[in-house]
Amino acid sequence: MLTLGEFRLHLINDATIYADPGGPFGLVPRALWGRYLQPDERGQLPMTTVNLLVEAHGKRIVIDTGHGHKYGEKYATQQRLERPQGDLLAGLARCGVRPEDVDLVICTHLHGDHAGGNTYYDESGALMPTFANAEYVVQRREYEDAMRPNERTAATYHRMNYEPLVHSGQMRLLDGDSELLTGITGVVTPGHTPAHMSVMLVSGGQHALFTCDMASYSIHFERLGWMTAFDVEPLVTLETKRRWQKWALEHDALLIFPHDPLRPVGRLTHGSDGRLALEAVESSYA
């Protein structure tokens, strides 16, 4: 558990998958990214799926919901999906939180590995909200893009993860930066998708940012020119990171990354050579 002023933050790894290096590192050559992370015997790189439980103001807030269980065995095999400690719900249970206890679900974006746990199929085959008593939120533009995917995005946008929630009124659509609770603000950080959202947390004069896929690995935040092949607007990602690098330095912010198996939490500093460097902060999963 991490503390931020009066907030308590719990990292939960919904699953680890394995990806071809061309996904997380795009045009960055192996001679460079190989200094940071080595592929396994199949030539693939691990990518965790970090969800965040925030306990604040007497409420329980979940940020992103992971892969869920609706995609089937073929998906799990293709992704080499592993859950040695269970899924998001198992992690919440270890924190003493039941699905019905969750008050707010913040969806940074609607890609399948971040929103798959929004809903589930019950025993009758009906699609149900995983968090029955929670309000869900996402950017309106993100929802509109997810409802009209193109050939590049169709494989990761699945209406079953969000359309029923909007139709039932359980998912609220946001228009730009939005303070959701005191000190908890969804901030638009475009690039990965045009309306991708990160979550800024402020309590007791301390600052944190759940970057989500603005920086999938911590090294992506450290190095402006490094971004994933999954970003639909990579040059926008670059400028977004430039702005938030400045913010992180000014506020000595705690940074939480969604897919990094080595440094899920860190702080941006100036290294001994004067270059920006990400220093790992000790953390553990719930």
N, C-alpha and C positions, 0 to 999 in steps of 0.2 A: 504493500500500500504506500502511496505517496500522499503527503499532506501539502496543501497550498492554502495558507491562511487557515480559514475555517472549513475549507473543502477537503474531502477525502477522495482520492482517486485510486481506482483499482483497475489494473490492466488485466484483460482476459483475452487469451488466445483461442479464438473459436476453432482454428484449424491451421495446419501448415500444409502448403502445397509446394510443388516443384515446377519451375518454369524454365523454358529455354532462355539463355542469357540475352538473346535478342529482344525479349520482352522488357525486363527491368532496365537494361542498359542501352537499348537502341543502337545509336551510332558510336557509342564509346567503345574503343577497341579493347580486346581482352588484356592486352599488355598493361592497360591502365586499371580497369575494374578488377583484374585478377589480383592486384595488390591488396584489395579490400575483402574480397569474398571469392572462395574457390568452389568450383562446381563439384558435384558428386561423381560417382563412377558412371552415371548415365549422361554426364555433361550438363546437368540441370542445377539450378540455384534454388535454395529454400526461400519461401516467402511466407511469413507468419500472417495471421489475420487478426490484428489487434482491435478489440472493441474496448470501450472505456465505460466503466461505471463511476459516476460522480455522485457522491452524497453531499448535498448542499441544501440549506434552508429547510431541513426536515424532509426533503424530497429525494427520490432516487431517479437519476437520469442515465439513460443508456445511449451511448454514441456509437452508431452503426451496429448492425446485427449479424454480420458475417455471412457464411454460405447457406445456413439453414440446412434442411434435409429434403427439399422437394425435387432436387435435380436428378436423383437416381444414381444407380451403381456405375453406369457408363461415365458420367461426369466425374465421380469420385476416382475411378480408375485412370481416366485421362489426366486429371489434375494431380494424381498420386496424393490424394487428400488423406492426412493423418490427424487423428485426435487422441493422442495418448492420455490426455487429461480431460477428455470430454469436450463438449461444445460450449457455446456462450451460456446456455442455461445451466450447465454444470458449474461453470465458473461463478455465475450469479449465486447459485445455491451455496457454494463455498463461502460466499460473502453474507449468507443469511438472507438472500433476497429471492423471493418467488416471482414468477412472471406477473402475477396480479398485483405485486407491490410496486411495480415500476410506474412512475408518474409521467415521464416524458421520454420519447425516443427521438433523437436527432439523427436524421439521415444526411450524411455529408454529400452523398450523391447516390444514384440508384443502380450502380453496377452490381452484377449478380453476387460478387464476393463481399459486398458491403450492405446489401439490402435483402439478401436471401432469407435471413431469419426474421424478417418482418411478419411473415405469415406462415401458416402450416396447414396441412390437411388433417382433419380430425378423423375418427374411426369411420364415419359415414362417408368420407370423401369430400366433405365441405371445406372450403378454404376459410380459415379463421385467423384473426389477429393473434400473434404470439403474446402480445402484451395487451390484454383485454381492457384494462383500465387506463391505459396511457394515451396521451396525445402524441401523435407522430408529426414531425415537421420536415419539410424539404423545400428547396427553392422552386418556385413556380416554373422558371425557365428549365430547370433540370427535369421536372415532371413532363413538361411539354416535349422536350427532346426525347425523353424515354418513351413517350407515347407515339413518337414518329421516328423510330430508328431508321438508319440507312444501312447500306451493305456493310459498312465498317463497324457499326455499333450494335447491330441486331443480335449478335451472339451473347451480349452481356446485359441487355435490357429485357426483363421478363415481367410482363404486366401483372402476373399473379403476385408479385412482390409489393405492388403499390396501388394499382388501379382500384381494387376493392376498398382500400383504406380511404382513398379520396372520395369515392362514391358514397361511402357510409358516413363521411364527415369526420372520421377519426384522424385523417392526415390533413394538416393545415399547410397551405402553400404560402411561402414567404416571398416577399419582393425586396430583395437586397439584404444588406446587413441588418440583423435583427437581434435585439437583446431578448432572450427567451426567459431568463430569470436574472435577478440582480447578479452581475458578475459573470454571466454565462451568455456569450454572444456568438451567433452564427455569422461568420464573415465570408463573403464571396471571395474565393481565391481561384480565379479562372485559369484554364490551361489544360488541365487533365480532361475536364469538360468545361464548356462555356460558363456553367453556373455551379461548378464544384464549390463546396463550402468547407472551410475549416472551422474549428471551434476554439474561441478565445476564452480563457478562464482567468478571472481576477478576484483575489480575496486577500485581505490583510496586507495590501500593498505588494503582493506577489503575483507574478504573471506566468501563464502557461498557454501553450497552443497545441491542440491536437491537429497536426498538419494535414492529416489524411493524405490523399494522393497528390497534393502539391509536392510532396517529397516522400515517395514510397519507402525508400531506404534513407537513413540519415545522411549518407554520402551525397545524395541528391540535393539536400539542403545546403550542404557545405560547399558544393561546386555548382555554380550557376549554369554552366554549359552541359551538365549531365541531367538528362531526363529520360523517362521511359518511352518505349515505342507505343505505349498505350495512350499517351497524351494526344488529344485530337488537335490541340493548338500549342505545339511545343515552344514556339517563340513567345507566346503569351505566358506560358509557365515560367520561362526565364525571367521575365520582367516582374511577375508576381513574386517569385522567390527573392528578387532583388529588394523589393519593398519590405518583405517580411524578415529578411536578414537584418535590415536596418532596425526594424522594430525589436527583434529578438536581442540584438546587442544593446539597444537603449534600455530595455527592461530586464536584462539578465534573465530571460524567460526560460522556463522549462519547456522542452520540446518533446512531443510524443509522436512517434512515427508508426505507420500502420503495418508495415510488412518487413521490418528489419529484424533478422534473427540474432544480430550481434549487438546492436545499440538501439534498442527501442525507445530509450529516453536519453536526452543529452542537453547540453547548453552550448550555444555558439560563442566562441572566443577568438581572440587573435593568438595564433601560435607563435612560437619563438622566432620563426622566420617572417613574421608579420602577416602571413596569410590567415584567412579564416579557417578555423578548425572546430570540429564538433567533439566536445568532451563528453564521454559517456557518464551518465548518472546511474548509480546502482539502483536496480529495480528488480522486481520479480512479478510473476503472474499470480493472480488469485488462484 
